[in-house]
Amino acid sequence: MVCETKIIADEHSIPGTEKDSIIVSTSQMWTSSSLSPNSLEENLKKDTVSIREFELTDHEDVRRIFYDGIMERIPNTAFRGLKQQTKTQIIYTFITMMCFVVTKSVALTCCAPVLLMGARYYFSKKVIHSFLDCALHTDMSDIEQYYMKPAGSCFWVAVLEGKVVGIVGAQGNEEDNTVELRRMSVDSRYRGKGIAKALGRKVLEFAMLNNYSAIVLGTTAVKLAAHKLYESLGFQHMGVTEEYTLPGMSHSFVERMFFQLRYHRYRLQLHEE
């Protein structure tokens, strides 16, 4: 007997109703000689992820996953993000060189990069905390009101072993007949299992069922893996905004010196209007 892996929201097998769940299995194929039926069923339950609509009892888990995912961006933006900021790298190099010219001290000059990185971390933490506070007091404070009640919008959770391990929202825009993929995040302990792709395909399924012309999303993610995920789902990179402004930013010169974000826009065209 062979156990088949079910494909998540394959383009040729979109379910007929938006209330259906999507199941993705990371299990391999077993033969009846290697596992008993009970063992097979246990392995399937352990490795399967179900995507279902948000329920009120999920609220705390959803906020936790969202919060943890955004907090990860503090060091990513402060340190990894510097690789994408050529202009800032030049400025920091100039500051370090000037430190040596002025002080003639190798020790103080070596401290300059450490102080600059410390300042980047401080401002990344400050700005991202402000952004979190804004999000947790708007749509993430009342998912039912922002996503479940409005027509053309929805919010889903990924469940593994009875635990909520991933989230994603879809917010419709009637003006241009597009739906925005929002708030996608997966618990760090459960990454690498295809959960994010399953959530993304659920939004794709939802968009097709509701006859949206395209799915759009914007991201400030620094990690390359996030961008590869969107591309694997069929999204096309539409452009990038340098020095993007988040809610809560003061726009001061010092803040702009130590905190920069690049905002990437993606679009998945489903059909022409």
TORMAR-54675 format. One line per 4 residues: their letters; for each residue x, y, z of C-alpha. Coordinates in steps of 0.02 Angstrom, whole numbers, padded with zeros to 5 digits. Layout:
<pts>
A	X Y Z | ...
</pts>
This chain:
<pts>
MVCE	00000 00000 00000 | 00065 00171 -00046 | 00022 00334 00042 | 00015 00481 -00078
TKII	00065 00658 -00033 | -00073 00784 -00070 | -00021 00943 -00161 | -00071 01109 -00083
ADEH	-00196 01207 -00187 | -00128 01142 -00351 | -00186 01251 -00495 | -00280 01103 -00570
SIPG	-00366 01054 -00408 | -00437 01211 -00329 | -00581 01160 -00213 | -00754 01223 -00252
TEKD	-00784 01316 -00092 | -00682 01443 00005 | -00724 01355 00169 | -00624 01200 00119
SIIV	-00461 01165 00209 | -00298 01130 00121 | -00191 00987 00180 | -00006 00974 00147
STSQ	00096 00822 00197 | 00283 00816 00213 | 00277 00627 00240 | 00371 00510 00127
MWTS	00295 00354 00048 | 00285 00197 00153 | 00249 00017 00110 | 00137 -00098 00211
SSLS	00287 -00205 00253 | 00378 -00062 00340 | 00238 00014 00444 | 00077 -00048 00518
PNSL	-00086 00046 00476 | -00086 00125 00650 | 00094 00185 00633 | 00054 00253 00460
EENL	-00095 00351 00527 | 00009 00422 00671 | 00145 00482 00551 | 00018 00562 00438
KKDT	-00063 00656 00582 | 00107 00713 00647 | 00168 00781 00480 | 00010 00858 00407
VSIR	-00031 01042 00413 | -00210 01102 00393 | -00257 01277 00341 | -00421 01340 00412
EFEL	-00510 01504 00440 | -00471 01607 00594 | -00574 01576 00751 | -00587 01689 00903
TDHE	-00496 01560 01010 | -00343 01581 00896 | -00320 01764 00941 | -00177 01748 01067
DVRR	-00080 01624 00959 | -00100 01736 00807 | -00036 01889 00899 | 00111 01790 00969
IFYD	00165 01725 00799 | 00147 01897 00721 | 00242 01980 00864 | 00385 01854 00861
GIME	00401 01867 00672 | 00414 02056 00675 | 00537 02055 00820 | 00654 01948 00715
RIPN	00670 02095 00597 | 00761 02201 00726 | 00932 02117 00705 | 00896 02077 00522
TAFR	00863 02259 00480 | 01005 02325 00587 | 01142 02208 00526 | 01091 02105 00375
GLKQ	01001 02252 00298 | 01162 02354 00295 | 01223 02244 00152 | 01089 02322 00041
QTKT	01132 02501 00092 | 01287 02547 -00010 | 01270 02733 00026 | 01261 02701 00214
QIIY	01413 02587 00207 | 01513 02727 00126 | 01456 02851 00260 | 01503 02732 00401
TFIT	01673 02700 00322 | 01703 02888 00309 | 01653 02913 00492 | 01773 02776 00546
MMCF	01916 02851 00445 | 01881 03024 00514 | 01884 02952 00690 | 02064 02897 00660
VVTK	02112 03063 00579 | 02044 03161 00727 | 02097 03048 00872 | 02252 02961 00800
SVAL	02198 02815 00908 | 02183 02640 00835 | 02084 02582 00987 | 01953 02720 00969
TCCA	01946 02693 00781 | 01909 02508 00808 | 01768 02557 00927 | 01684 02664 00795
PVLL	01606 02520 00694 | 01544 02441 00857 | 01461 02604 00909 | 01384 02625 00735
MGAR	01312 02448 00740 | 01248 02479 00915 | 01159 02636 00855 | 01083 02538 00710
YYFS	01016 02407 00829 | 00945 02539 00946 | 00850 02631 00809 | 00792 02469 00727
KKVI	00719 02415 00894 | 00640 02585 00924 | 00557 02598 00753 | 00500 02417 00742
HSFL	00425 02426 00917 | 00326 02579 00860 | 00267 02484 00706 | 00216 02335 00813
DCAL	00119 02447 00931 | 00025 02520 00783 | -00015 02350 00707 | -00068 02273 00872
HTDM	-00191 02416 00899 | -00266 02411 00725 | -00300 02255 00619 | -00208 02133 00733
SDIE	-00313 02189 00881 | -00478 02137 00800 | -00453 02011 00660 | -00638 01971 00657
QYYM	-00681 02152 00618 | -00540 02186 00494 | -00533 02021 00399 | -00679 01903 00436
KPAG	-00830 02018 00426 | -00788 02123 00270 | -00837 02041 00105 | -00687 01993 00000
SCFW	-00567 01977 00147 | -00516 01831 00258 | -00386 01769 00383 | -00318 01593 00403
VAVL	-00211 01495 00523 | -00100 01344 00492 | -00123 01206 00620 | 00004 01068 00655
EGKV	-00016 00940 00794 | -00161 01041 00862 | -00058 01201 00874 | -00074 01361 00775
VGIV	00095 01378 00687 | 00065 01502 00546 | -00046 01647 00495 | -00095 01745 00340
GAQG	-00227 01872 00293 | -00308 01929 00131 | -00383 02102 00116 | -00486 02144 -00037
NEED	-00483 02309 -00130 | -00640 02339 -00234 | -00569 02492 -00322 | -00443 02396 -00426
NTVE	-00512 02220 -00396 | -00355 02158 -00309 | -00327 02068 -00146 | -00177 02103 -00034
LRRM	-00083 01962 00050 | -00045 02023 00227 | 00029 01972 00394 | 00105 01807 00335
SVDS	00212 01730 00471 | 00263 01556 00528 | 00319 01505 00702 | 00509 01491 00694
RYRG	00502 01316 00771 | 00401 01249 00624 | 00486 01326 00474 | 00553 01223 00330
KGIA	00394 01117 00319 | 00310 01209 00174 | 00189 01299 00290 | 00219 01473 00217
KALG	00192 01408 00041 | 00031 01321 00095 | -00032 01486 00170 | 00015 01580 00012
RKVL	-00078 01455 -00097 | -00231 01472 00014 | -00233 01658 -00027 | -00213 01613 -00212
EFAM	-00361 01495 -00200 | -00465 01628 -00111 | -00422 01759 -00244 | -00473 01642 -00385
LNNY	-00636 01593 -00302 | -00680 01776 -00275 | -00632 01823 -00453 | -00497 01948 -00406
SAIV	-00388 02004 -00551 | -00225 02002 -00453 | -00143 01972 -00284 | -00025 02106 -00221
LGTT	00092 02117 -00073 | 00225 02230 -00001 | 00369 02175 00108 | 00520 02248 00197
AVKL	00592 02075 00228 | 00781 02069 00219 | 00800 01880 00208 | 00818 01814 00031
AAHK	00712 01662 00076 | 00555 01770 00092 | 00578 01841 -00083 | 00611 01668 -00156
LYES	00449 01608 -00076 | 00347 01744 -00162 | 00430 01707 -00329 | 00397 01520 -00308
LGFQ	00212 01560 -00287 | 00214 01653 -00453 | 00231 01833 -00393 | 00329 01955 -00499
HMGV	00439 02089 -00421 | 00364 02257 -00471 | 00491 02375 -00394 | 00572 02436 -00234
TEEY	00555 02595 -00132 | 00717 02650 -00050 | 00714 02726 00125 | 00535 02670 00155
TLPG	00445 02751 00302 | 00357 02645 00434 | 00221 02710 00550 | 00301 02782 00705
MSHS	00458 02848 00622 | 00512 03024 00672 | 00604 03063 00509 | 00746 03142 00607
FVER	00919 03152 00528 | 00993 03036 00660 | 00855 02907 00636 | 00878 02909 00448
MFFQ	01065 02888 00474 | 01044 02726 00571 | 00881 02652 00508 | 00840 02617 00326
LRYH	00712 02502 00247 | 00683 02444 00070 | 00501 02410 00025 | 00476 02279 -00111
RYRL	00314 02267 -00210 | 00254 02103 -00284 | 00106 02061 -00395 | 00028 01899 -00456
QLHE	-00085 01931 -00605 | -00229 01807 -00612 | -00324 01876 -00761 | -00343 02036 -00858
E	-00488 02153 -00823
</pts>
